C-alpha cells in the first residue's frame, strides 16, 4: 500500500507504506523513506536483514529525526542484550 498525502500547511508529503513486511504500517516522510531504504540496501549488500520489529522501529525513529543514533544504539543494546 502506498498513498501520498499533501499536507495543507505546505510541509512535505508523507507516504504511507509498510516499513518492513514484519512490522506495522507507519507514516514516514520521503526523506525518512530514503534513509531507511539506504540502510536496508547496505544491509542487503552485506548479506544481512533487519527483521527485528523493535530494531526496525528504532531505525525509523532515527530516520525521522525523533531519536539520535547514540540513543538508538543504547536501546538496541538493551533489546539485544549485548
PyMOL Python script that loads the backbone (N, CA, C, O; Angstrom):
from pymol import cmd

cmd.read_pdbstr("""\
ATOM      1  N   UNK A   1       0.849  -1.171   0.000  1.00  0.00           N
ATOM      2  CA  UNK A   1       0.000   0.000   0.000  1.00  0.00           C
ATOM      3  C   UNK A   1       0.890   1.228   0.000  1.00  0.00           C
ATOM      4  O   UNK A   1       1.865   1.298   0.749  1.00  0.00           O
ATOM      5  N   UNK A   2       0.561   2.173  -0.823  1.00  0.00           N
ATOM      6  CA  UNK A   2       1.337   3.396  -0.902  1.00  0.00           C
ATOM      7  C   UNK A   2       0.418   4.530  -1.324  1.00  0.00           C
ATOM      8  O   UNK A   2      -0.143   4.499  -2.419  1.00  0.00           O
ATOM      9  N   UNK A   3       0.257   5.533  -0.464  1.00  0.00           N
ATOM     10  CA  UNK A   3      -0.521   6.699  -0.868  1.00  0.00           C
ATOM     11  C   UNK A   3       0.122   7.946  -0.311  1.00  0.00           C
ATOM     12  O   UNK A   3       0.499   8.000   0.860  1.00  0.00           O
ATOM     13  N   UNK A   4       0.245   8.959  -1.169  1.00  0.00           N
ATOM     14  CA  UNK A   4       0.852  10.217  -0.753  1.00  0.00           C
ATOM     15  C   UNK A   4      -0.258  11.185  -0.374  1.00  0.00           C
ATOM     16  O   UNK A   4      -1.304  11.248  -1.019  1.00  0.00           O
ATOM     17  N   UNK A   5      -0.001  11.933   0.686  1.00  0.00           N
ATOM     18  CA  UNK A   5      -0.962  12.921   1.148  1.00  0.00           C
ATOM     19  C   UNK A   5      -0.244  14.257   1.236  1.00  0.00           C
ATOM     20  O   UNK A   5       0.744  14.382   1.961  1.00  0.00           O
ATOM     21  N   UNK A   6      -0.726  15.259   0.507  1.00  0.00           N
ATOM     22  CA  UNK A   6      -0.127  16.590   0.582  1.00  0.00           C
ATOM     23  C   UNK A   6      -0.656  17.286   1.828  1.00  0.00           C
ATOM     24  O   UNK A   6      -1.866  17.364   2.044  1.00  0.00           O
ATOM     25  N   UNK A   7       0.247  17.781   2.629  1.00  0.00           N
ATOM     26  CA  UNK A   7      -0.144  18.475   3.852  1.00  0.00           C
ATOM     27  C   UNK A   7      -0.666  19.861   3.514  1.00  0.00           C
ATOM     28  O   UNK A   7      -0.114  20.545   2.652  1.00  0.00           O
ATOM     29  N   UNK A   8      -1.726  20.275   4.192  1.00  0.00           N
ATOM     30  CA  UNK A   8      -2.346  21.575   3.934  1.00  0.00           C
ATOM     31  C   UNK A   8      -1.440  22.733   4.338  1.00  0.00           C
ATOM     32  O   UNK A   8      -1.565  23.833   3.802  1.00  0.00           O
ATOM     33  N   UNK A   9      -0.534  22.494   5.276  1.00  0.00           N
ATOM     34  CA  UNK A   9       0.320  23.566   5.770  1.00  0.00           C
ATOM     35  C   UNK A   9       1.584  23.771   4.932  1.00  0.00           C
ATOM     36  O   UNK A   9       2.449  24.566   5.301  1.00  0.00           O
ATOM     37  N   UNK A  10       1.696  23.056   3.805  1.00  0.00           N
ATOM     38  CA  UNK A  10       2.839  23.247   2.919  1.00  0.00           C
ATOM     39  C   UNK A  10       4.032  22.385   3.244  1.00  0.00           C
ATOM     40  O   UNK A  10       5.049  22.476   2.556  1.00  0.00           O
ATOM     41  N   UNK A  11       3.954  21.543   4.271  1.00  0.00           N
ATOM     42  CA  UNK A  11       5.066  20.653   4.576  1.00  0.00           C
ATOM     43  C   UNK A  11       5.115  19.536   3.550  1.00  0.00           C
ATOM     44  O   UNK A  11       4.173  19.352   2.779  1.00  0.00           O
ATOM     45  N   UNK A  12       6.191  18.802   3.540  1.00  0.00           N
ATOM     46  CA  UNK A  12       6.385  17.736   2.562  1.00  0.00           C
ATOM     47  C   UNK A  12       5.305  16.674   2.688  1.00  0.00           C
ATOM     48  O   UNK A  12       4.772  16.423   3.769  1.00  0.00           O
ATOM     49  N   UNK A  13       5.002  16.070   1.572  1.00  0.00           N
ATOM     50  CA  UNK A  13       4.018  14.984   1.565  1.00  0.00           C
ATOM     51  C   UNK A  13       4.559  13.814   2.367  1.00  0.00           C
ATOM     52  O   UNK A  13       5.769  13.607   2.450  1.00  0.00           O
ATOM     53  N   UNK A  14       3.668  13.068   2.942  1.00  0.00           N
ATOM     54  CA  UNK A  14       4.030  11.881   3.713  1.00  0.00           C
ATOM     55  C   UNK A  14       3.525  10.672   2.968  1.00  0.00           C
ATOM     56  O   UNK A  14       2.387  10.654   2.498  1.00  0.00           O
ATOM     57  N   UNK A  15       4.363   9.662   2.857  1.00  0.00           N
ATOM     58  CA  UNK A  15       3.977   8.447   2.166  1.00  0.00           C
ATOM     59  C   UNK A  15       3.676   7.382   3.211  1.00  0.00           C
ATOM     60  O   UNK A  15       4.463   7.164   4.133  1.00  0.00           O
ATOM     61  N   UNK A  16       2.541   6.727   3.063  1.00  0.00           N
ATOM     62  CA  UNK A  16       2.139   5.675   3.998  1.00  0.00           C
ATOM     63  C   UNK A  16       2.387   4.335   3.321  1.00  0.00           C
ATOM     64  O   UNK A  16       1.799   4.032   2.284  1.00  0.00           O
ATOM     65  N   UNK A  17       3.260   3.543   3.918  1.00  0.00           N
ATOM     66  CA  UNK A  17       3.569   2.241   3.375  1.00  0.00           C
ATOM     67  C   UNK A  17       4.150   1.367   4.455  1.00  0.00           C
ATOM     68  O   UNK A  17       4.620   1.874   5.473  1.00  0.00           O
ATOM     69  N   UNK A  18       4.128   0.061   4.258  1.00  0.00           N
ATOM     70  CA  UNK A  18       4.726  -0.797   5.277  1.00  0.00           C
ATOM     71  C   UNK A  18       6.233  -0.602   5.275  1.00  0.00           C
ATOM     72  O   UNK A  18       6.864  -0.654   4.220  1.00  0.00           O
ATOM     73  N   UNK A  19       6.815  -0.379   6.447  1.00  0.00           N
ATOM     74  CA  UNK A  19       8.251  -0.151   6.527  1.00  0.00           C
ATOM     75  C   UNK A  19       9.025  -1.443   6.350  1.00  0.00           C
ATOM     76  O   UNK A  19      10.185  -1.430   5.938  1.00  0.00           O
ATOM     77  N   UNK A  20       8.394  -2.539   6.655  1.00  0.00           N
ATOM     78  CA  UNK A  20       9.025  -3.840   6.543  1.00  0.00           C
ATOM     79  C   UNK A  20       7.920  -4.871   6.574  1.00  0.00           C
ATOM     80  O   UNK A  20       6.909  -4.653   7.241  1.00  0.00           O
ATOM     81  N   UNK A  21       8.072  -5.981   5.883  1.00  0.00           N
ATOM     82  CA  UNK A  21       6.999  -6.976   5.879  1.00  0.00           C
ATOM     83  C   UNK A  21       6.579  -7.446   7.268  1.00  0.00           C
ATOM     84  O   UNK A  21       5.426  -7.830   7.460  1.00  0.00           O
ATOM     85  N   UNK A  22       7.481  -7.424   8.230  1.00  0.00           N
ATOM     86  CA  UNK A  22       7.167  -7.917   9.569  1.00  0.00           C
ATOM     87  C   UNK A  22       6.729  -6.834  10.534  1.00  0.00           C
ATOM     88  O   UNK A  22       6.430  -7.138  11.689  1.00  0.00           O
ATOM     89  N   UNK A  23       6.679  -5.580  10.105  1.00  0.00           N
ATOM     90  CA  UNK A  23       6.297  -4.517  11.025  1.00  0.00           C
ATOM     91  C   UNK A  23       4.980  -3.888  10.593  1.00  0.00           C
ATOM     92  O   UNK A  23       4.487  -4.132   9.491  1.00  0.00           O
ATOM     93  N   UNK A  24       4.424  -3.079  11.474  1.00  0.00           N
ATOM     94  CA  UNK A  24       3.159  -2.426  11.178  1.00  0.00           C
ATOM     95  C   UNK A  24       3.370  -1.285  10.192  1.00  0.00           C
ATOM     96  O   UNK A  24       4.484  -0.789  10.026  1.00  0.00           O
ATOM     97  N   UNK A  25       2.284  -0.877   9.541  1.00  0.00           N
ATOM     98  CA  UNK A  25       2.339   0.252   8.620  1.00  0.00           C
ATOM     99  C   UNK A  25       2.628   1.519   9.417  1.00  0.00           C
ATOM    100  O   UNK A  25       2.090   1.718  10.506  1.00  0.00           O
ATOM    101  N   UNK A  26       3.467   2.352   8.872  1.00  0.00           N
ATOM    102  CA  UNK A  26       3.869   3.560   9.578  1.00  0.00           C
ATOM    103  C   UNK A  26       3.949   4.731   8.608  1.00  0.00           C
ATOM    104  O   UNK A  26       4.096   4.529   7.403  1.00  0.00           O
ATOM    105  N   UNK A  27       3.853   5.944   9.118  1.00  0.00           N
ATOM    106  CA  UNK A  27       3.990   7.148   8.295  1.00  0.00           C
ATOM    107  C   UNK A  27       5.440   7.598   8.318  1.00  0.00           C
ATOM    108  O   UNK A  27       6.014   7.805   9.387  1.00  0.00           O
ATOM    109  N   UNK A  28       6.025   7.748   7.152  1.00  0.00           N
ATOM    110  CA  UNK A  28       7.393   8.233   7.028  1.00  0.00           C
ATOM    111  C   UNK A  28       7.434   9.315   5.969  1.00  0.00           C
ATOM    112  O   UNK A  28       6.749   9.220   4.951  1.00  0.00           O
ATOM    113  N   UNK A  29       8.241  10.353   6.204  1.00  0.00           N
ATOM    114  CA  UNK A  29       8.440  11.378   5.186  1.00  0.00           C
ATOM    115  C   UNK A  29       9.267  10.780   4.049  1.00  0.00           C
ATOM    116  O   UNK A  29       9.853   9.707   4.192  1.00  0.00           O
ATOM    117  N   UNK A  30       9.305  11.474   2.941  1.00  0.00           N
ATOM    118  CA  UNK A  30      10.086  11.000   1.797  1.00  0.00           C
ATOM    119  C   UNK A  30      11.558  10.852   2.168  1.00  0.00           C
ATOM    120  O   UNK A  30      12.201   9.885   1.758  1.00  0.00           O
ATOM    121  N   UNK A  31      12.100  11.794   2.937  1.00  0.00           N
ATOM    122  CA  UNK A  31      13.500  11.699   3.367  1.00  0.00           C
ATOM    123  C   UNK A  31      13.720  10.485   4.259  1.00  0.00           C
ATOM    124  O   UNK A  31      14.710   9.770   4.102  1.00  0.00           O
ATOM    125  N   UNK A  32      12.810  10.250   5.186  1.00  0.00           N
ATOM    126  CA  UNK A  32      12.942   9.109   6.091  1.00  0.00           C
ATOM    127  C   UNK A  32      12.867   7.800   5.311  1.00  0.00           C
ATOM    128  O   UNK A  32      13.595   6.853   5.611  1.00  0.00           O
ATOM    129  N   UNK A  33      11.985   7.746   4.309  1.00  0.00           N
ATOM    130  CA  UNK A  33      11.877   6.546   3.469  1.00  0.00           C
ATOM    131  C   UNK A  33      13.198   6.285   2.760  1.00  0.00           C
ATOM    132  O   UNK A  33      13.646   5.142   2.676  1.00  0.00           O
ATOM    133  N   UNK A  34      13.823   7.349   2.247  1.00  0.00           N
ATOM    134  CA  UNK A  34      15.122   7.201   1.582  1.00  0.00           C
ATOM    135  C   UNK A  34      16.188   6.706   2.544  1.00  0.00           C
ATOM    136  O   UNK A  34      16.992   5.846   2.183  1.00  0.00           O
ATOM    137  N   UNK A  35      16.209   7.233   3.762  1.00  0.00           N
ATOM    138  CA  UNK A  35      17.213   6.817   4.752  1.00  0.00           C
ATOM    139  C   UNK A  35      17.042   5.348   5.122  1.00  0.00           C
ATOM    140  O   UNK A  35      18.022   4.608   5.210  1.00  0.00           O
ATOM    141  N   UNK A  36      15.798   4.928   5.337  1.00  0.00           N
ATOM    142  CA  UNK A  36      15.531   3.531   5.683  1.00  0.00           C
ATOM    143  C   UNK A  36      15.887   2.625   4.505  1.00  0.00           C
ATOM    144  O   UNK A  36      16.468   1.556   4.695  1.00  0.00           O
ATOM    145  N   UNK A  37      15.541   3.048   3.294  1.00  0.00           N
ATOM    146  CA  UNK A  37      15.860   2.252   2.108  1.00  0.00           C
ATOM    147  C   UNK A  37      17.368   2.115   1.935  1.00  0.00           C
ATOM    148  O   UNK A  37      17.858   1.050   1.561  1.00  0.00           O
ATOM    149  N   UNK A  38      18.102   3.192   2.207  1.00  0.00           N
ATOM    150  CA  UNK A  38      19.561   3.144   2.107  1.00  0.00           C
ATOM    151  C   UNK A  38      20.129   2.152   3.121  1.00  0.00           C
ATOM    152  O   UNK A  38      20.998   1.347   2.785  1.00  0.00           O
ATOM    153  N   UNK A  39      19.638   2.208   4.361  1.00  0.00           N
ATOM    154  CA  UNK A  39      20.112   1.284   5.392  1.00  0.00           C
ATOM    155  C   UNK A  39      19.777  -0.157   5.012  1.00  0.00           C
ATOM    156  O   UNK A  39      20.606  -1.053   5.173  1.00  0.00           O
ATOM    157  N   UNK A  40      18.568  -0.377   4.512  1.00  0.00           N
ATOM    158  CA  UNK A  40      18.174  -1.727   4.091  1.00  0.00           C
ATOM    159  C   UNK A  40      19.063  -2.228   2.954  1.00  0.00           C
ATOM    160  O   UNK A  40      19.475  -3.387   2.953  1.00  0.00           O
ATOM    161  N   UNK A  41      19.358  -1.360   1.989  1.00  0.00           N
ATOM    162  CA  UNK A  41      20.202  -1.752   0.858  1.00  0.00           C
ATOM    163  C   UNK A  41      21.620  -2.077   1.318  1.00  0.00           C
ATOM    164  O   UNK A  41      22.213  -3.057   0.868  1.00  0.00           O
ATOM    165  N   UNK A  42      22.160  -1.256   2.213  1.00  0.00           N
ATOM    166  CA  UNK A  42      23.514  -1.511   2.724  1.00  0.00           C
ATOM    167  C   UNK A  42      23.564  -2.843   3.464  1.00  0.00           C
ATOM    168  O   UNK A  42      24.503  -3.621   3.293  1.00  0.00           O
ATOM    169  N   UNK A  43      22.557  -3.099   4.280  1.00  0.00           N
ATOM    170  CA  UNK A  43      22.500  -4.384   4.982  1.00  0.00           C
ATOM    171  C   UNK A  43      22.383  -5.543   3.998  1.00  0.00           C
ATOM    172  O   UNK A  43      23.054  -6.563   4.159  1.00  0.00           O
ATOM    173  N   UNK A  44      21.541  -5.395   2.985  1.00  0.00           N
ATOM    174  CA  UNK A  44      21.343  -6.463   2.000  1.00  0.00           C
ATOM    175  C   UNK A  44      22.635  -6.758   1.235  1.00  0.00           C
ATOM    176  O   UNK A  44      22.954  -7.916   0.969  1.00  0.00           O
ATOM    177  N   UNK A  45      23.374  -5.702   0.885  1.00  0.00           N
ATOM    178  CA  UNK A  45      24.645  -5.904   0.186  1.00  0.00           C
ATOM    179  C   UNK A  45      25.639  -6.681   1.037  1.00  0.00           C
ATOM    180  O   UNK A  45      26.486  -7.404   0.513  1.00  0.00           O
ATOM    181  N   UNK A  46      25.531  -6.529   2.347  1.00  0.00           N
ATOM    182  CA  UNK A  46      26.410  -7.249   3.260  1.00  0.00           C
ATOM    183  C   UNK A  46      25.832  -8.615   3.643  1.00  0.00           C
ATOM    184  O   UNK A  46      26.417  -9.342   4.445  1.00  0.00           O
ATOM    185  N   UNK A  47      24.676  -8.955   3.061  1.00  0.00           N
ATOM    186  CA  UNK A  47      24.076 -10.249   3.336  1.00  0.00           C
ATOM    187  C   UNK A  47      23.257 -10.299   4.616  1.00  0.00           C
ATOM    188  O   UNK A  47      23.048 -11.372   5.183  1.00  0.00           O
ATOM    189  N   UNK A  48      22.788  -9.129   5.075  1.00  0.00           N
ATOM    190  CA  UNK A  48      22.023  -9.056   6.322  1.00  0.00           C
ATOM    191  C   UNK A  48      20.645  -8.468   6.071  1.00  0.00           C
ATOM    192  O   UNK A  48      20.370  -7.901   5.013  1.00  0.00           O
ATOM    193  N   UNK A  49      19.787  -8.617   7.070  1.00  0.00           N
ATOM    194  CA  UNK A  49      18.449  -8.035   7.014  1.00  0.00           C
ATOM    195  C   UNK A  49      18.040  -7.647   8.427  1.00  0.00           C
ATOM    196  O   UNK A  49      18.283  -8.395   9.374  1.00  0.00           O
ATOM    197  N   UNK A  50      17.427  -6.492   8.572  1.00  0.00           N
ATOM    198  CA  UNK A  50      16.932  -6.039   9.870  1.00  0.00           C
ATOM    199  C   UNK A  50      15.479  -6.478   9.998  1.00  0.00           C
ATOM    200  O   UNK A  50      14.571  -5.787   9.535  1.00  0.00           O
ATOM    201  N   UNK A  51      15.263  -7.634  10.630  1.00  0.00           N
ATOM    202  CA  UNK A  51      13.913  -8.187  10.713  1.00  0.00           C
ATOM    203  C   UNK A  51      13.276  -8.022  12.089  1.00  0.00           C
ATOM    204  O   UNK A  51      12.070  -8.219  12.231  1.00  0.00           O
ATOM    205  N   UNK A  52      14.055  -7.667  13.101  1.00  0.00           N
ATOM    206  CA  UNK A  52      13.511  -7.480  14.444  1.00  0.00           C
ATOM    207  C   UNK A  52      12.622  -6.233  14.455  1.00  0.00           C
ATOM    208  O   UNK A  52      13.098  -5.147  14.125  1.00  0.00           O
ATOM    209  N   UNK A  53      11.341  -6.362  14.827  1.00  0.00           N
ATOM    210  CA  UNK A  53      10.435  -5.205  14.773  1.00  0.00           C
ATOM    211  C   UNK A  53      10.825  -4.074  15.718  1.00  0.00           C
ATOM    212  O   UNK A  53      10.561  -2.911  15.413  1.00  0.00           O
ATOM    213  N   UNK A  54      11.441  -4.378  16.847  1.00  0.00           N
ATOM    214  CA  UNK A  54      11.871  -3.323  17.779  1.00  0.00           C
ATOM    215  C   UNK A  54      13.033  -2.545  17.172  1.00  0.00           C
ATOM    216  O   UNK A  54      13.050  -1.314  17.215  1.00  0.00           O
ATOM    217  N   UNK A  55      13.995  -3.255  16.612  1.00  0.00           N
ATOM    218  CA  UNK A  55      15.130  -2.584  15.980  1.00  0.00           C
ATOM    219  C   UNK A  55      14.692  -1.812  14.750  1.00  0.00           C
ATOM    220  O   UNK A  55      15.215  -0.732  14.475  1.00  0.00           O
ATOM    221  N   UNK A  56      13.732  -2.359  14.002  1.00  0.00           N
ATOM    222  CA  UNK A  56      13.183  -1.670  12.824  1.00  0.00           C
ATOM    223  C   UNK A  56      12.528  -0.354  13.246  1.00  0.00           C
ATOM    224  O   UNK A  56      12.695   0.666  12.578  1.00  0.00           O
ATOM    225  N   UNK A  57      11.785  -0.376  14.351  1.00  0.00           N
ATOM    226  CA  UNK A  57      11.121   0.839  14.848  1.00  0.00           C
ATOM    227  C   UNK A  57      12.159   1.883  15.263  1.00  0.00           C
ATOM    228  O   UNK A  57      11.972   3.077  15.029  1.00  0.00           O
ATOM    229  N   UNK A  58      13.254   1.430  15.880  1.00  0.00           N
ATOM    230  CA  UNK A  58      14.320   2.367  16.263  1.00  0.00           C
ATOM    231  C   UNK A  58      14.952   2.996  15.021  1.00  0.00           C
ATOM    232  O   UNK A  58      15.218   4.198  15.002  1.00  0.00           O
ATOM    233  N   UNK A  59      15.191   2.193  13.992  1.00  0.00           N
ATOM    234  CA  UNK A  59      15.744   2.715  12.739  1.00  0.00           C
ATOM    235  C   UNK A  59      14.834   3.792  12.159  1.00  0.00           C
ATOM    236  O   UNK A  59      15.303   4.837  11.708  1.00  0.00           O
ATOM    237  N   UNK A  60      13.542   3.533  12.174  1.00  0.00           N
ATOM    238  CA  UNK A  60      12.595   4.502  11.630  1.00  0.00           C
ATOM    239  C   UNK A  60      12.563   5.785  12.461  1.00  0.00           C
ATOM    240  O   UNK A  60      12.413   6.874  11.908  1.00  0.00           O
ATOM    241  N   UNK A  61      12.704   5.665  13.791  1.00  0.00           N
ATOM    242  CA  UNK A  61      12.743   6.862  14.645  1.00  0.00           C
ATOM    243  C   UNK A  61      13.979   7.703  14.339  1.00  0.00           C
ATOM    244  O   UNK A  61      13.903   8.931  14.307  1.00  0.00           O
ATOM    245  N   UNK A  62      15.108   7.051  14.116  1.00  0.00           N
ATOM    246  CA  UNK A  62      16.330   7.780  13.757  1.00  0.00           C
ATOM    247  C   UNK A  62      16.150   8.445  12.394  1.00  0.00           C
ATOM    248  O   UNK A  62      16.542   9.597  12.211  1.00  0.00           O
ATOM    249  N   UNK A  63      15.562   7.730  11.442  1.00  0.00           N
ATOM    250  CA  UNK A  63      15.354   8.278  10.094  1.00  0.00           C
ATOM    251  C   UNK A  63      14.443   9.493  10.124  1.00  0.00           C
ATOM    252  O   UNK A  63      14.609  10.410   9.320  1.00  0.00           O
ATOM    253  N   UNK A  64      13.479   9.512  11.041  1.00  0.00           N
ATOM    254  CA  UNK A  64      12.569  10.659  11.163  1.00  0.00           C
ATOM    255  C   UNK A  64      13.177  11.783  11.996  1.00  0.00           C
ATOM    256  O   UNK A  64      12.597  12.865  12.081  1.00  0.00           O
ATOM    257  N   UNK A  65      14.337  11.545  12.612  1.00  0.00           N
ATOM    258  CA  UNK A  65      14.958  12.569  13.434  1.00  0.00           C
ATOM    259  C   UNK A  65      14.361  12.655  14.831  1.00  0.00           C
ATOM    260  O   UNK A  65      14.563  13.643  15.536  1.00  0.00           O
ATOM    261  N   UNK A  66      13.632  11.630  15.228  1.00  0.00           N
ATOM    262  CA  UNK A  66      12.993  11.614  16.548  1.00  0.00           C
ATOM    263  C   UNK A  66      13.896  11.022  17.617  1.00  0.00           C
ATOM    264  O   UNK A  66      13.609  11.146  18.808  1.00  0.00           O
ATOM    265  N   UNK A  67      14.985  10.380  17.204  1.00  0.00           N
ATOM    266  CA  UNK A  67      15.899   9.711  18.131  1.00  0.00           C
ATOM    267  C   UNK A  67      17.308   9.837  17.576  1.00  0.00           C
ATOM    268  O   UNK A  67      17.522   9.682  16.374  1.00  0.00           O
ATOM    269  N   UNK A  68      18.259  10.114  18.439  1.00  0.00           N
ATOM    270  CA  UNK A  68      19.647  10.219  17.978  1.00  0.00           C
ATOM    271  C   UNK A  68      20.212   8.817  17.734  1.00  0.00           C
ATOM    272  O   UNK A  68      19.707   7.828  18.267  1.00  0.00           O
ATOM    273  N   UNK A  69      21.244   8.753  16.939  1.00  0.00           N
ATOM    274  CA  UNK A  69      21.912   7.477  16.678  1.00  0.00           C
ATOM    275  C   UNK A  69      22.446   6.844  17.941  1.00  0.00           C
ATOM    276  O   UNK A  69      22.337   5.632  18.128  1.00  0.00           O
ATOM    277  N   UNK A  70      23.033   7.666  18.824  1.00  0.00           N
ATOM    278  CA  UNK A  70      23.575   7.146  20.082  1.00  0.00           C
ATOM    279  C   UNK A  70      22.479   6.573  20.971  1.00  0.00           C
ATOM    280  O   UNK A  70      22.658   5.521  21.584  1.00  0.00           O
ATOM    281  N   UNK A  71      21.348   7.263  21.040  1.00  0.00           N
ATOM    282  CA  UNK A  71      20.232   6.772  21.844  1.00  0.00           C
ATOM    283  C   UNK A  71      19.686   5.473  21.252  1.00  0.00           C
ATOM    284  O   UNK A  71      19.319   4.560  21.992  1.00  0.00           O
ATOM    285  N   UNK A  72      19.630   5.388  19.923  1.00  0.00           N
ATOM    286  CA  UNK A  72      19.147   4.175  19.269  1.00  0.00           C
ATOM    287  C   UNK A  72      20.074   2.996  19.549  1.00  0.00           C
ATOM    288  O   UNK A  72      19.610   1.887  19.812  1.00  0.00           O
ATOM    289  N   UNK A  73      21.370   3.233  19.494  1.00  0.00           N
ATOM    290  CA  UNK A  73      22.345   2.166  19.782  1.00  0.00           C
ATOM    291  C   UNK A  73      22.174   1.682  21.218  1.00  0.00           C
ATOM    292  O   UNK A  73      22.214   0.480  21.479  1.00  0.00           O
ATOM    293  N   UNK A  74      21.984   2.608  22.139  1.00  0.00           N
ATOM    294  CA  UNK A  74      21.772   2.243  23.535  1.00  0.00           C
ATOM    295  C   UNK A  74      20.517   1.370  23.692  1.00  0.00           C
ATOM    296  O   UNK A  74      20.538   0.357  24.391  1.00  0.00           O
ATOM    297  N   UNK A  75      19.428   1.778  23.035  1.00  0.00           N
ATOM    298  CA  UNK A  75      18.183   0.996  23.078  1.00  0.00           C
ATOM    299  C   UNK A  75      18.362  -0.366  22.406  1.00  0.00           C
ATOM    300  O   UNK A  75      17.845  -1.374  22.888  1.00  0.00           O
ATOM    301  N   UNK A  76      19.095  -0.388  21.294  1.00  0.00           N
ATOM    302  CA  UNK A  76      19.340  -1.652  20.598  1.00  0.00           C
ATOM    303  C   UNK A  76      20.106  -2.617  21.486  1.00  0.00           C
ATOM    304  O   UNK A  76      19.789  -3.805  21.540  1.00  0.00           O
ATOM    305  N   UNK A  77      21.108  -2.110  22.179  1.00  0.00           N
ATOM    306  CA  UNK A  77      21.903  -2.961  23.079  1.00  0.00           C
ATOM    307  C   UNK A  77      21.034  -3.524  24.207  1.00  0.00           C
ATOM    308  O   UNK A  77      21.194  -4.681  24.596  1.00  0.00           O
ATOM    309  N   UNK A  78      20.114  -2.706  24.733  1.00  0.00           N
ATOM    310  CA  UNK A  78      19.214  -3.206  25.763  1.00  0.00           C
ATOM    311  C   UNK A  78      18.290  -4.280  25.211  1.00  0.00           C
ATOM    312  O   UNK A  78      18.007  -5.272  25.882  1.00  0.00           O
ATOM    313  N   UNK A  79      17.821  -4.076  23.983  1.00  0.00           N
ATOM    314  CA  UNK A  79      16.901  -5.032  23.364  1.00  0.00           C
ATOM    315  C   UNK A  79      17.582  -6.349  23.025  1.00  0.00           C
ATOM    316  O   UNK A  79      17.029  -7.424  23.256  1.00  0.00           O
ATOM    317  N   UNK A  80      18.785  -6.254  22.474  1.00  0.00           N
ATOM    318  CA  UNK A  80      19.512  -7.450  22.042  1.00  0.00           C
ATOM    319  C   UNK A  80      20.233  -8.094  23.221  1.00  0.00           C
ATOM    320  O   UNK A  80      20.438  -9.308  23.241  1.00  0.00           O
ATOM    321  N   UNK A  81      20.612  -7.293  24.186  1.00  0.00           N
ATOM    322  CA  UNK A  81      21.276  -7.827  25.370  1.00  0.00           C
ATOM    323  C   UNK A  81      22.782  -7.938  25.258  1.00  0.00           C
ATOM    324  O   UNK A  81      23.399  -8.747  25.951  1.00  0.00           O
ATOM    325  N   UNK A  82      23.383  -7.132  24.390  1.00  0.00           N
ATOM    326  CA  UNK A  82      24.846  -7.203  24.263  1.00  0.00           C
ATOM    327  C   UNK A  82      25.529  -6.069  24.969  1.00  0.00           C
ATOM    328  O   UNK A  82      26.757  -5.984  24.957  1.00  0.00           O
TER     329      UNK A  82
END
""", "prot")
cmd.dss("prot")
cmd.show_as("cartoon", "prot")
cmd.util.cbc("prot")
cmd.orient("prot")
